[in-house]
Every structure is written in structure tokens, then in C-alpha cells.
Amino acid sequence: MRIGYFGSPDLSATLLSALHKEFEIAFIVTNPDRPKGRSANPVPTPVALVAEQIGCPVYKFASIKKEAGACELLASHNADIFLVFAYGSLIPRSIFDLPPEKTLNLHASLLPELRGASPIQSSLLRGFPVTGWTLQYITEELDAGDILSSCEIHVLDSDRVPEL
């Protein structure tokens, strides 16, 4: 199975590394390099660094919605499925409808609770005793697609973001 992968932060890079061991990654879409530190030198996302390590084509769209030719470019890779995990931008229907097996989103909370960015941090700040992960089809509305699967994680008082 050929996967088109969309993601940016460390946690997403960890998943990408694991997927690469079992599946063919057709391409990767991540956020553009951003200035960091006192020098303000542009730094690639953790997902971009993994893409470089595994030798996979990587695309850094400032706005995937506005990027001319993005749809055709991604379609040319003939991915069977797209997987989105912490990409940080909405993906237009013209792109998420491309693969024959559709586009899935992995979300770090039990949807529909805690839609949007930083669900792990939000669950900790709100003191949720249980959080989890949700795998869903992607739709035009943020984190609102049909749920395929979810799993609960009981939150311990000592848990922080890395543990969840």
C-alpha cells in the first residue's frame, strides 16, 4: 500500500518513521521551514527531517489550498491512501478525494470532543480522566468525519504530553 503522508511536529514524525518500516511512503506534505532561535535561521519540521532520512519526496506548501498544481502533483504519486496526522492546515476536497482508499485523519483525542489543534494539551488542562485517539475519514469540516476507530487512554495524575 502506497501512503501519502501529511504531518509536521515530532509526534507525527514518530508515526511516519514507524509507517515507513511497514509501508511504502509515496510522498510527504509538511509545513514550510520556519525561523527558529536567536539566529532566526529557517528550520525544517520534524516530519521534513524524517522525509530526508528515508529519501521520500517532500512538499512544503505555504498554503496547500492556494498552491497551483498541488492536486496534480500529489495525484502523480498514485498513492492508495492519504494519512493526515498533525499537519496543521485544512486540506481541500480536491486533494483529500484523490486516493482510491480516501484520506484518513489520526486525531489525538476522542472525537468529537477536543476538535482542532493541541488536543493532548487541552485534555490535560481540563483534567480529563480519559482521553484517547481517533481514526476518522477526513472531511471539509475540521475533525468532523465519520469515525473508523478510537481507543481510550486513562490519564494518570503524573501524565504529561509525551506520555499521552
C-alpha positions in Angstrom: 0.0 0.0 0.0 1.3 3.4 -1.0 0.7 6.2 1.5 0.7 9.9 1.0 1.5 11.4 4.4 0.6 14.8 5.8 2.2 16.0 9.1 4.6 18.3 10.8 5.6 18.0 14.5 7.6 15.5 16.5 4.8 13.1 17.3 3.8 13.0 13.6 7.4 12.3 12.7 7.5 9.3 15.1 4.4 7.8 13.4 5.9 8.4 9.9 9.1 6.6 10.9 7.1 3.6 12.1 4.9 3.6 8.9 7.9 3.7 6.7 9.1 0.3 8.2 5.9 -1.4 7.0 4.5 0.6 4.1 5.7 2.5 1.0 5.5 6.2 1.6 4.7 7.8 -1.8 5.2 11.4 -0.7 5.1 13.6 2.4 3.5 17.0 2.8 4.6 19.2 5.7 4.8 22.8 6.7 7.5 25.1 5.3 10.7 25.7 7.2 10.2 28.3 9.9 12.7 30.7 11.6 13.8 29.4 15.0 16.1 30.7 17.8 18.1 33.8 18.1 19.5 33.5 14.6 16.1 33.1 13.1 17.5 30.6 10.6 14.8 28.5 8.9 14.4 25.1 10.4 12.6 22.1 8.8 9.7 20.4 10.6 10.5 17.1 12.3 8.5 15.3 9.5 10.6 17.0 6.9 13.7 15.7 8.6 12.3 12.1 8.6 11.4 12.6 4.9 15.0 13.5 4.2 16.3 10.4 6.1 14.1 8.0 4.3 14.6 9.6 0.9 11.0 10.4 0.2 9.7 13.3 -1.9 8.6 16.1 0.5 6.4 19.1 -0.3 6.3 22.2 1.9 3.3 24.2 0.8 2.7 27.6 2.5 -1.0 27.0 1.7 -2.0 23.8 0.1 -5.3 25.4 -0.9 -3.6 28.2 -2.8 -0.7 26.1 -4.3 -1.1 26.0 -8.0 -0.6 22.4 -9.3 -0.6 20.8 -5.8 -3.5 18.5 -6.7 -1.9 17.3 -9.9 1.5 16.9 -8.3 0.2 14.7 -5.4 -2.0 12.7 -7.8 1.0 11.9 -9.9 2.4 9.8 -7.0 -0.5 7.3 -7.3 -0.9 6.8 -3.5 -3.6 4.3 -2.4 -4.5 6.3 0.7 -3.6 9.6 2.4 -2.9 9.8 6.1 -3.1 13.1 8.0 -1.6 13.4 11.5 -1.0 16.8 13.0 -0.5 18.6 9.7 -1.9 21.9 10.9 -3.7 23.0 7.8 -7.0 22.2 6.2 -6.8 20.1 3.1 -9.2 20.9 0.2 -11.6 18.3 -1.0 -9.9 18.3 -4.5 -6.9 16.8 -2.7 -8.4 14.6 0.0 -10.6 12.9 -2.6 -7.7 11.8 -4.7 -6.7 8.4 -3.3 -8.9 5.4 -4.0 -8.9 4.4 -0.4 -9.7 8.0 0.7 -8.0 10.2 3.3 -7.8 9.3 7.0 -7.0 11.6 9.9 -5.5 10.4 13.1 -6.5 12.8 15.9 -5.1 12.8 19.5 -8.4 12.9 21.3 -11.7 11.0 21.5 -13.7 12.9 18.9 -16.0 14.8 18.8 -14.5 16.2 22.0 -11.4 18.4 21.6 -11.5 19.1 17.9 -8.7 21.1 16.4 -5.1 21.8 17.5 -3.5 20.8 20.8 -6.0 18.1 21.9 -3.5 16.4 24.2 -2.6 19.6 26.0 -6.3 20.5 26.2 -7.2 17.2 27.8 -4.6 17.7 30.4 -5.5 21.3 31.1 -9.2 20.3 31.5 -8.3 17.4 33.8 -10.0 14.7 31.7 -9.6 11.3 33.4 -9.8 9.6 30.0 -8.5 10.7 26.6 -7.6 8.8 23.6 -7.0 8.6 19.8 -9.5 8.7 16.9 -9.0 7.5 13.3 -11.6 9.1 11.0 -12.3 9.9 7.4 -11.3 13.5 6.6 -14.0 16.0 5.6 -14.0 19.7 4.8 -15.1 20.4 8.3 -12.3 20.2 10.9 -12.2 16.8 12.7 -15.8 16.1 11.8 -15.5 13.0 9.5 -17.0 9.6 10.2 -15.1 7.7 12.9 -13.5 4.4 11.9 -11.9 3.6 15.3 -11.0 5.0 18.6 -9.1 3.9 21.7 -9.3 5.2 25.2 -6.3 6.1 27.4 -6.7 6.6 31.1 -4.9 9.7 32.2 -2.8 9.4 35.3 -2.0 12.4 37.5 1.6 12.1 36.5 0.9 12.1 32.8 2.2 14.9 30.6 2.1 15.4 26.8 4.8 12.8 25.9 3.1 10.0 27.8 -0.3 10.5 26.0 
